[in-house]
């Protein structure tokens, strides 16, 4: 899991964890689905379930 920090966005976090040959859009979609996110907005302190690549 990952705890959201100040300045984090779903896109920036997804970009950090996407494998070198991966697609950031796909990672965003996976994070949204795993965490039942109604939007891409994150809140500081929010815990995200993170996929294992």
Gaussian input, Z-matrix of N, CA and C with variables (Angstrom, degrees):
# hf/3-21g

backbone

0 1
 N
 C     1     B1
 C     2     B2     1     A1
 N     3     B3     2     A2     1     D1
 C     4     B4     3     A3     2     D2
 C     5     B5     4     A4     3     D3
 N     6     B6     5     A5     4     D4
 C     7     B7     6     A6     5     D5
 C     8     B8     7     A7     6     D6
 N     9     B9     8     A8     7     D7
 C    10    B10     9     A9     8     D8
 C    11    B11    10    A10     9     D9
 N    12    B12    11    A11    10    D10
 C    13    B13    12    A12    11    D11
 C    14    B14    13    A13    12    D12
 N    15    B15    14    A14    13    D13
 C    16    B16    15    A15    14    D14
 C    17    B17    16    A16    15    D15
 N    18    B18    17    A17    16    D16
 C    19    B19    18    A18    17    D17
 C    20    B20    19    A19    18    D18
 N    21    B21    20    A20    19    D19
 C    22    B22    21    A21    20    D20
 C    23    B23    22    A22    21    D21
 N    24    B24    23    A23    22    D22
 C    25    B25    24    A24    23    D23
 C    26    B26    25    A25    24    D24
 N    27    B27    26    A26    25    D25
 C    28    B28    27    A27    26    D26
 C    29    B29    28    A28    27    D27
 N    30    B30    29    A29    28    D28
 C    31    B31    30    A30    29    D29
 C    32    B32    31    A31    30    D30
 N    33    B33    32    A32    31    D31
 C    34    B34    33    A33    32    D32
 C    35    B35    34    A34    33    D33
 N    36    B36    35    A35    34    D34
 C    37    B37    36    A36    35    D35
 C    38    B38    37    A37    36    D36
 N    39    B39    38    A38    37    D37
 C    40    B40    39    A39    38    D38
 C    41    B41    40    A40    39    D39
 N    42    B42    41    A41    40    D40
 C    43    B43    42    A42    41    D41
 C    44    B44    43    A43    42    D42
 N    45    B45    44    A44    43    D43
 C    46    B46    45    A45    44    D44
 C    47    B47    46    A46    45    D45
 N    48    B48    47    A47    46    D46
 C    49    B49    48    A48    47    D47
 C    50    B50    49    A49    48    D48
 N    51    B51    50    A50    49    D49
 C    52    B52    51    A51    50    D50
 C    53    B53    52    A52    51    D51
 N    54    B54    53    A53    52    D52
 C    55    B55    54    A54    53    D53
 C    56    B56    55    A55    54    D54
 N    57    B57    56    A56    55    D55
 C    58    B58    57    A57    56    D56
 C    59    B59    58    A58    57    D57
 N    60    B60    59    A59    58    D58
 C    61    B61    60    A60    59    D59
 C    62    B62    61    A61    60    D60
 N    63    B63    62    A62    61    D61
 C    64    B64    63    A63    62    D62
 C    65    B65    64    A64    63    D63
 N    66    B66    65    A65    64    D64
 C    67    B67    66    A66    65    D65
 C    68    B68    67    A67    66    D66
 N    69    B69    68    A68    67    D67
 C    70    B70    69    A69    68    D68
 C    71    B71    70    A70    69    D69
 N    72    B72    71    A71    70    D70
 C    73    B73    72    A72    71    D71
 C    74    B74    73    A73    72    D72
 N    75    B75    74    A74    73    D73
 C    76    B76    75    A75    74    D74
 C    77    B77    76    A76    75    D75
 N    78    B78    77    A77    76    D76
 C    79    B79    78    A78    77    D77
 C    80    B80    79    A79    78    D78
 N    81    B81    80    A80    79    D79
 C    82    B82    81    A81    80    D80
 C    83    B83    82    A82    81    D81
 N    84    B84    83    A83    82    D82
 C    85    B85    84    A84    83    D83
 C    86    B86    85    A85    84    D84
 N    87    B87    86    A86    85    D85
 C    88    B88    87    A87    86    D86
 C    89    B89    88    A88    87    D87
 N    90    B90    89    A89    88    D88
 C    91    B91    90    A90    89    D89
 C    92    B92    91    A91    90    D90
 N    93    B93    92    A92    91    D91
 C    94    B94    93    A93    92    D92
 C    95    B95    94    A94    93    D93
 N    96    B96    95    A95    94    D94
 C    97    B97    96    A96    95    D95
 C    98    B98    97    A97    96    D96
 N    99    B99    98    A98    97    D97
 C   100   B100    99    A99    98    D98
 C   101   B101   100   A100    99    D99
 N   102   B102   101   A101   100   D100
 C   103   B103   102   A102   101   D101
 C   104   B104   103   A103   102   D102
 N   105   B105   104   A104   103   D103
 C   106   B106   105   A105   104   D104
 C   107   B107   106   A106   105   D105
 N   108   B108   107   A107   106   D106
 C   109   B109   108   A108   107   D107
 C   110   B110   109   A109   108   D108
 N   111   B111   110   A110   109   D109
 C   112   B112   111   A111   110   D110
 C   113   B113   112   A112   111   D111
 N   114   B114   113   A113   112   D112
 C   115   B115   114   A114   113   D113
 C   116   B116   115   A115   114   D114
 N   117   B117   116   A116   115   D115
 C   118   B118   117   A117   116   D116
 C   119   B119   118   A118   117   D117
 N   120   B120   119   A119   118   D118
 C   121   B121   120   A120   119   D119
 C   122   B122   121   A121   120   D120
 N   123   B123   122   A122   121   D121
 C   124   B124   123   A123   122   D122
 C   125   B125   124   A124   123   D123
 N   126   B126   125   A125   124   D124
 C   127   B127   126   A126   125   D125
 C   128   B128   127   A127   126   D126
 N   129   B129   128   A128   127   D127
 C   130   B130   129   A129   128   D128
 C   131   B131   130   A130   129   D129
 N   132   B132   131   A131   130   D130
 C   133   B133   132   A132   131   D131
 C   134   B134   133   A133   132   D132
 N   135   B135   134   A134   133   D133
 C   136   B136   135   A135   134   D134
 C   137   B137   136   A136   135   D135
 N   138   B138   137   A137   136   D136
 C   139   B139   138   A138   137   D137
 C   140   B140   139   A139   138   D138
 N   141   B141   140   A140   139   D139
 C   142   B142   141   A141   140   D140
 C   143   B143   142   A142   141   D141
 N   144   B144   143   A143   142   D142
 C   145   B145   144   A144   143   D143
 C   146   B146   145   A145   144   D144
 N   147   B147   146   A146   145   D145
 C   148   B148   147   A147   146   D146
 C   149   B149   148   A148   147   D147
 N   150   B150   149   A149   148   D148
 C   151   B151   150   A150   149   D149
 C   152   B152   151   A151   150   D150
 N   153   B153   152   A152   151   D151
 C   154   B154   153   A153   152   D152
 C   155   B155   154   A154   153   D153
 N   156   B156   155   A155   154   D154
 C   157   B157   156   A156   155   D155
 C   158   B158   157   A157   156   D156

   B1=1.4499
   B2=1.5293
   B3=1.3065
   B4=1.4602
   B5=1.5243
   B6=1.3311
   B7=1.4613
   B8=1.5196
   B9=1.3219
   B10=1.4615
   B11=1.5322
   B12=1.3244
   B13=1.4741
   B14=1.5206
   B15=1.3289
   B16=1.4763
   B17=1.5251
   B18=1.3169
   B19=1.4618
   B20=1.5183
   B21=1.3381
   B22=1.4651
   B23=1.5260
   B24=1.3067
   B25=1.4654
   B26=1.5239
   B27=1.3019
   B28=1.4630
   B29=1.5256
   B30=1.3310
   B31=1.4639
   B32=1.5342
   B33=1.3319
   B34=1.4733
   B35=1.5258
   B36=1.3260
   B37=1.4633
   B38=1.5315
   B39=1.3184
   B40=1.4668
   B41=1.5304
   B42=1.3171
   B43=1.4713
   B44=1.5275
   B45=1.3308
   B46=1.4698
   B47=1.5201
   B48=1.3312
   B49=1.4666
   B50=1.5243
   B51=1.3284
   B52=1.4644
   B53=1.5302
   B54=1.3353
   B55=1.4705
   B56=1.5365
   B57=1.3206
   B58=1.4662
   B59=1.5289
   B60=1.3096
   B61=1.4655
   B62=1.5292
   B63=1.3434
   B64=1.4585
   B65=1.5184
   B66=1.3251
   B67=1.4501
   B68=1.5294
   B69=1.3281
   B70=1.4620
   B71=1.5281
   B72=1.3255
   B73=1.4708
   B74=1.5234
   B75=1.3258
   B76=1.4618
   B77=1.5286
   B78=1.3234
   B79=1.4642
   B80=1.5212
   B81=1.3296
   B82=1.4703
   B83=1.5194
   B84=1.3213
   B85=1.4604
   B86=1.5287
   B87=1.3254
   B88=1.4677
   B89=1.5262
   B90=1.3270
   B91=1.4715
   B92=1.5271
   B93=1.3224
   B94=1.4676
   B95=1.5277
   B96=1.3316
   B97=1.4659
   B98=1.5268
   B99=1.3289
   B100=1.4667
   B101=1.5229
   B102=1.3221
   B103=1.4586
   B104=1.5252
   B105=1.3378
   B106=1.4712
   B107=1.5241
   B108=1.3374
   B109=1.4615
   B110=1.5314
   B111=1.3424
   B112=1.4625
   B113=1.5322
   B114=1.3432
   B115=1.4629
   B116=1.5199
   B117=1.3211
   B118=1.4597
   B119=1.5280
   B120=1.3297
   B121=1.4632
   B122=1.5261
   B123=1.3207
   B124=1.4544
   B125=1.5213
   B126=1.3381
   B127=1.4544
   B128=1.5179
   B129=1.3357
   B130=1.4608
   B131=1.5279
   B132=1.3331
   B133=1.4505
   B134=1.5151
   B135=1.3203
   B136=1.4675
   B137=1.5263
   B138=1.3266
   B139=1.4637
   B140=1.5216
   B141=1.3143
   B142=1.4597
   B143=1.5151
   B144=1.3263
   B145=1.4588
   B146=1.5179
   B147=1.3151
   B148=1.4609
   B149=1.5243
   B150=1.3392
   B151=1.4686
   B152=1.5337
   B153=1.3088
   B154=1.4624
   B155=1.5194
   B156=1.2949
   B157=1.4735
   B158=1.4718
   A1=109.15
   A2=115.17
   A3=121.78
   A4=108.22
   A5=116.95
   A6=121.71
   A7=108.62
   A8=115.85
   A9=122.75
   A10=109.69
   A11=115.19
   A12=123.00
   A13=109.68
   A14=116.39
   A15=119.06
   A16=110.72
   A17=115.84
   A18=121.45
   A19=114.23
   A20=117.15
   A21=119.70
   A22=110.50
   A23=114.77
   A24=121.59
   A25=105.95
   A26=115.91
   A27=118.62
   A28=109.74
   A29=116.09
   A30=120.74
   A31=111.53
   A32=117.96
   A33=120.01
   A34=110.95
   A35=116.34
   A36=118.79
   A37=110.14
   A38=116.66
   A39=120.30
   A40=110.59
   A41=116.85
   A42=120.42
   A43=111.15
   A44=116.77
   A45=120.35
   A46=112.43
   A47=117.97
   A48=119.42
   A49=114.18
   A50=117.13
   A51=120.04
   A52=109.39
   A53=116.76
   A54=119.64
   A55=110.48
   A56=116.45
   A57=122.30
   A58=112.80
   A59=117.30
   A60=120.29
   A61=112.14
   A62=116.57
   A63=120.98
   A64=113.63
   A65=114.77
   A66=123.18
   A67=108.41
   A68=117.05
   A69=121.40
   A70=110.50
   A71=117.57
   A72=120.16
   A73=110.65
   A74=116.54
   A75=120.81
   A76=110.45
   A77=116.82
   A78=120.66
   A79=110.55
   A80=117.39
   A81=120.94
   A82=109.52
   A83=117.22
   A84=121.39
   A85=111.32
   A86=116.87
   A87=121.09
   A88=110.02
   A89=117.54
   A90=120.62
   A91=111.05
   A92=116.73
   A93=120.37
   A94=110.60
   A95=116.35
   A96=120.20
   A97=111.60
   A98=117.36
   A99=120.74
   A100=112.85
   A101=115.84
   A102=120.77
   A103=113.81
   A104=116.71
   A105=121.50
   A106=111.25
   A107=116.23
   A108=120.61
   A109=110.18
   A110=117.03
   A111=120.02
   A112=112.26
   A113=116.14
   A114=121.54
   A115=107.44
   A116=115.82
   A117=119.07
   A118=112.15
   A119=117.75
   A120=120.64
   A121=110.61
   A122=115.05
   A123=121.35
   A124=109.55
   A125=115.81
   A126=122.44
   A127=108.26
   A128=117.17
   A129=121.01
   A130=108.59
   A131=116.17
   A132=122.10
   A133=113.61
   A134=116.91
   A135=121.40
   A136=108.65
   A137=116.44
   A138=120.49
   A139=109.35
   A140=114.73
   A141=121.24
   A142=109.63
   A143=115.25
   A144=120.59
   A145=105.89
   A146=116.53
   A147=121.33
   A148=109.45
   A149=117.73
   A150=120.10
   A151=111.13
   A152=115.08
   A153=120.62
   A154=106.48
   A155=116.90
   A156=120.28
   A157=109.86
   D1=166.93
   D2=-179.19
   D3=-139.12
   D4=137.69
   D5=176.25
   D6=-100.84
   D7=124.99
   D8=-176.97
   D9=-64.25
   D10=134.69
   D11=-179.86
   D12=-112.14
   D13=162.41
   D14=177.53
   D15=-55.08
   D16=135.23
   D17=178.55
   D18=90.79
   D19=-12.45
   D20=179.00
   D21=-69.65
   D22=142.10
   D23=168.01
   D24=-125.19
   D25=160.92
   D26=178.83
   D27=-60.60
   D28=-41.40
   D29=-179.59
   D30=-63.97
   D31=-45.85
   D32=-177.59
   D33=-65.67
   D34=-39.77
   D35=178.60
   D36=-67.68
   D37=-44.22
   D38=178.65
   D39=-58.87
   D40=-40.57
   D41=179.33
   D42=-62.29
   D43=-35.87
   D44=-179.92
   D45=-69.49
   D46=-32.70
   D47=-174.66
   D48=-100.84
   D49=-5.87
   D50=179.57
   D51=-72.38
   D52=130.20
   D53=176.86
   D54=-57.30
   D55=155.40
   D56=-176.28
   D57=-53.41
   D58=-34.96
   D59=-178.98
   D60=-97.90
   D61=11.37
   D62=-175.93
   D63=-93.13
   D64=178.70
   D65=-178.44
   D66=-114.98
   D67=119.12
   D68=-177.55
   D69=-60.40
   D70=-37.92
   D71=178.12
   D72=-57.75
   D73=-41.12
   D74=179.46
   D75=-65.25
   D76=-41.45
   D77=178.56
   D78=-62.71
   D79=-42.78
   D80=177.01
   D81=-57.79
   D82=-46.39
   D83=-179.11
   D84=-61.61
   D85=-41.54
   D86=179.18
   D87=-64.94
   D88=-44.37
   D89=178.78
   D90=-61.98
   D91=-42.24
   D92=178.51
   D93=-61.08
   D94=-43.43
   D95=-178.28
   D96=-69.70
   D97=-47.90
   D98=-178.70
   D99=-59.92
   D100=-32.66
   D101=-173.90
   D102=-105.56
   D103=8.02
   D104=-179.07
   D105=48.33
   D106=46.87
   D107=-178.54
   D108=-80.25
   D109=124.97
   D110=178.88
   D111=-75.47
   D112=-18.09
   D113=177.63
   D114=-152.91
   D115=179.46
   D116=-179.09
   D117=-89.52
   D118=3.77
   D119=179.10
   D120=-76.53
   D121=136.01
   D122=179.01
   D123=-115.42
   D124=156.03
   D125=178.64
   D126=-117.37
   D127=134.79
   D128=177.39
   D129=-54.68
   D130=131.95
   D131=-178.85
   D132=94.16
   D133=-14.78
   D134=178.81
   D135=-64.48
   D136=137.97
   D137=177.59
   D138=-100.22
   D139=131.66
   D140=179.52
   D141=-109.85
   D142=138.05
   D143=169.01
   D144=-78.63
   D145=131.68
   D146=-174.18
   D147=-115.43
   D148=134.71
   D149=178.07
   D150=-68.49
   D151=152.36
   D152=174.42
   D153=-97.86
   D154=120.49
   D155=-178.49
   D156=-92.44

